[in-house]
């Protein structure tokens, strides 16, 4: 039974943005759900989990602060990658849910883009805000053992820590199996460790609205699609040359997070992350696309893909 109380349980939520995006992409492209994570639905789920863990009525469990940390491209870089509008749309989602954003510029070294310093900033802000706002429960959406020192510091304040983590695997653009796991050492340090994939895949919870609302509906996912790049004609034919060394052809196959485009007498593999102006799940076999020729360790691939 829930404890009868009118004292508010104050919840602070802290997102490792790169991790959250990675998990959301997995559910959108590789999982049977075929949907992204919903920030509002996740917050409702968190309130219920805290209420159950703390033994209080859900009405007295409220998220009083939420913060999102991530490395980010500059406006010019995002514009060149046709990501500026999509970034702004997600900013609106976070803003509407009262989530404070913290961005650091992405750094590219040796051809690799990194989020240098974001985890340190995350830890410092989380600890300082826990002291100032006196959270009863601080929720981490993260998986890295680098956050263990933060949790130990939070324990000294008497702040209980809930961790939302995921374990899953998928096939990347090089046809290699990639695994994502939550650090066991991290789970051992927190008060309330929650492995989300177990809850989401639990068949006994398939009709639980709080679990299902963790994902956005198809109606919610319909967002404005940026216009195609210049030079695309109204009715291109298969393998028609376009500008800047690009070609126009059609999608021949769609799989779990990847697909194939007709290219001359064969097909080119493409990965969901190479779609520039729409969601992978919006594509259908027969759609016309503009693309460039790239390469991975298995041979030529299609990259910089735009749905026409």
Helices and strands as residue ranges (DSSP letters): E 9-16, H 17-29, H 39-54, G 58-60, E 61-72, H 75-80, H 84-96, E 100-105, E 107-109, E 112-114, H 118-133, E 137-141, G 145-147, H 148-157, E 160-165, E 168-171, E 177-180, H 184-189, E 192-195, H 196-200, G 203-205, H 209-212, E 240-241, E 247-254, E 258-263, E 266-271, G 272-274, G 280-282, E 288-296, E 299-307
